[in-house]
Amino acid sequence: MRIPVTRAKVQTPHTRARRAVSALCIFLLTTMLLIPDIVAGARLSILVVTTERGPAYEEVMAGLRTAVADVLDKKLSVREISTGEFTRAAERTPDKNAPDLIVTVGTGAALAVVQSRPAVPVYCSFLPQSAYAVLADRVRGEPARLSAIYLDQPFARQLRLIRLALPGHARIGVILGPDSRKIERTLRSSAIATGATLRVEQISDEKQLVGAIHRVMDDTEILLAVPDALVFNRSTAQSALLTTYRLGKPVAGYSRAYVTAGALFAVYSTPAQIGRQVGEELLTILDKPGRPLPVPSYPRYFSVEMNERVARSLGFEPGQVGDLTRRLAEQTTEISHE
Amino acid sequence: MPDFRAYPNKIPRTNCRRVALTRAIGMLLVAAASTLTWAEEPSLLSEQEFLGELPVVLTASRLAQPQAEAPAAVTVIDRQMIDASGVRNLSEVFRLVPGFLVGFESGHVHVVTYHGLADKASPRLQVLVDGRSVYLPSFGGVAWSDLPLVLDDIERIEVIRGPNAASYGANAFLATINIITRHSAADPGGFVRASAGSNNIRDGVLRAAGGEGNLHYRLTAGYQEDNGYAQVVDSREIRQMTGRVDHSKGKNDIEFHFGYNEGPRGRGDPGDPTNIPREQEITSRFEQLRWRHRLDGGGDVTLQYYHVHHEWDDRYQTLPLPIPIPPFSVIIPVVLDVRSDRYDVEFQHTLSAWKTVRMVWGLGVRQDESLSPTYLGTPKGITEHLYRLFANVEWRATERLLVNAGAMYEHYDITGGDVSPRLALNYRLLPGHTIRASVSRARRQPVAFEERSNERICADPGCTFFDQVYLSSGQLRPERIDSSEIGYLGRLNPSVNIDLRLFRDQVFDLISDFKRPYVADLADGRTFDFRNGGKATLFGSEMQFQYQPKRETRVILSMANTQIESNDYDSFYSSSGPRNNVSLLALQDLSPAWQVSSAFYYQDPMRFIGGDPLGVLRRLDLRLARRFRLADARGEAALVFQNVLGAQTAYSVETRNAQVGYLTFGLQFR
């Protein structure tokens, strides 16, 4: 059986014989390494399952590999497959080549892996907190250990950015849909912690979005976009941005694309930043006896992007982005648990 | 173990009704969803929500300029200011704008002007409601009481202090008022307001708004009644209805507005047998349609059509008038009907030409019709056309220097072609501190009555004997204003904003009436005519200071110091504005429920053209409001006292603003 260790190796042209030999070697090596793995301090074998192939996932992997470069292939082995490959493999030979830990990259990968109920711990990454919450809820009480590094930002960080960028007493409008509704309490406690004033409007259908924006922006100065699969998402971004534009008020987005499209600013984590944090967490796992998973956490590394033209049009001073990021980082000490 | 497949696959479903622009994303999401082997989750967000590209909808070219980058001084009156000021009449809120003067010729004839140069028509100001000019082409100025517009529907008012013909064309002369109503999606549900107070104040508003998705509507009905001034026949009853529909689909927005305002207005003078006390019937209505199409890569095109109709129906008979051969007397039927219609079509294109250059250009045509057999001496309507072509360019020359250059070319049937240019430089000294220097020229076109008046009162059916009251020689030139200004806008800290302006306006060819001999007139052998005679120079300084230390506290101080120099007779122009005027609006939320606000106004002596000399004016209005919830509805009750310091003369000796109190009660249902 041929087990691709990395994609690059598979793609390298070899003769059929050499391929077979090397595949055999890798197979033997992996098997040998897996057996003594229960011994503490032994090499940690990690299977990374990505939702799909693509530049964003490659960036996560690159960030991860850079972070663990010093110990890679010495104390740590990393094998990467896509969700499709994982599912097919799971159907054929469920428990063969079982790693010590599965790292998932993306919601789709997390779903597939958690659904397969693996015997090893699963460390999810690159997925929104809300998606993880649903997964964690589904497997509650089951023995498999589960944790995550989210892709979205903690509310406290987003609210702090707004407070830093709009000094004074900006009131913040938020619209929650059926999916995001359950985070209202978290949102409110973050608001108390950061001294922000919120106005929250709940809707159940995307048809109510425009009306809700009008209502909520009536006595608020900025709209914080909170992603929701049904209400506030990429397909409704256009009408949301247009509506706030008509009202002459800015939107704080949750992705870089939102800023490009017309949001005033956004705090977000790049795939490489998430990958770096995954790598760093793997190193701490490696060093701890019993190798427990860390608790679920929000991204440690983040970027701030501001749309300068929108900023200028709304009367903000552009060129503050570097300063904002620095001040936000200074204020950010709490980010792990919300 | 929960069954993951039990949930309907909603991810693709939510994407199936998308507009064309987002179809690509929809496909991407569907593709992403299909890779999820267990994708039947009802509403699991994926990383795609954070990664994928979005359609770019806002580029700066679609956004209005911030105040610090506008080529002129702009004062914004927002909803909170309108509410806190406690006004019942729209015209009164302009007292909050530096340099603005508000007078009441009668309870329903309101005079609003900037710095001065206003008679009761106040024709030297442009007023737009949602981009629609409500300037009356027959007599000029704005019939403030006759506008189909309820105060509760206003989102905000932008007042451009200084000439602005390069953007708004003819008659954006001393200043431009831009009233923006609320989007129809802003207040869904029902709204009811009722007010009652002294002087027979009886006001009511009913509003219904609804819609969902891309289509929203609003329908507002309003009623307003009071007795006006005690010594003037000026009672009024305003019945109005306005509607607005907003539809957006993909890259297109369509707005439709309509409205009417009607009702009796008291008129006449008990001591004048030719001008008996009576009720005039007003009919005012409009329709407006605007289509906006957003272009790929920023920018948009807008096409707008509107029609504004205004009508006074005023027919009566004089009391018996003695004639030179006693004991006979004559009763003369008087017809003072006036109708005016304005039709306007405009095309506008906004674009970002280069990274540092934004531009708007457009063209339009306007047709003004005036019909008044008595004042214009012809049973046929008079039609005038105005064609315009305009362009404004905003060039960010350096990071700190912004150049705004613009011009409007207009061709008017009466006066021919004219160009109104403007050049403004905005320089950012430091973050939050901007200085502005600008020069501009604007024109006011003569209105139908000035150019073509022919008003005679006939003593016999064949009109052999008549009194020629007005007869225009015509050939008027437009009035011209050359303006230069230096401004400073500062945000001293997040809670303190300051706006300073030094200005010098030179006004030429002011049109005014004068008496000239007219032999056919048997009454006195003279008639009034119009000519371009007057010149005036207005200069001075003004300031607006806003202090908002926290959300619950707000103070807005406006001050203006103005001098008018003129070659006028009897200080006609030079005393038409006060040396100093001040307004101070303060509001404070005492608790989430209670709010108190006060507005104080001070004005040095002045005299409106045609009015009586006014002394120093000090006015204080107070308002106490309480917000509450009634089941699902949000309500507010407010008690307002106006002229707390005592009665004030507003225009002439007869129009003294008495102390007034009223209670208003509003309820917004979801």
Interface residues (C-beta under 8 A of the other chain):
Chain A: T51 E52 A56 T83 G84 T87 G106 T107 G108 L111 A112 Q115 F126 L127 P128 S130 A131 V134 R138 L151 D152 P167 G168 H169 R171 P178 D179 T197 E206 K207 Q208 V210 G211 I213 H214 R215 D218 P227 D228 A229 L230 N233 R234 S235 A237 Q238 S239 L241 L242 T243 Y245 R246 L247 G248 Y254 S255 A257 Y258 T260 A261 G262 Y268 P271 N307 R309 V310 R312 S313 L314 G315 E317
Chain B: P2 F4 K10 I11 T14 N15 R18 V19 L21 T22 I25 G26 L29 A32 T35 L36 T37 W38 A39 E41 P42 S43 L44 L45 S46 E47 Q48 E49 F50 L51 G52 E53 L54 P55 V56 V57 L58 T59 A60 R62 L63 A64 Q65 P66 Q67 A68 E69 H183 A185 A186 D187 P188 G211 E212 G213 N214 H216 S248 P431 G432 P494 S495 Q548 K550 R551
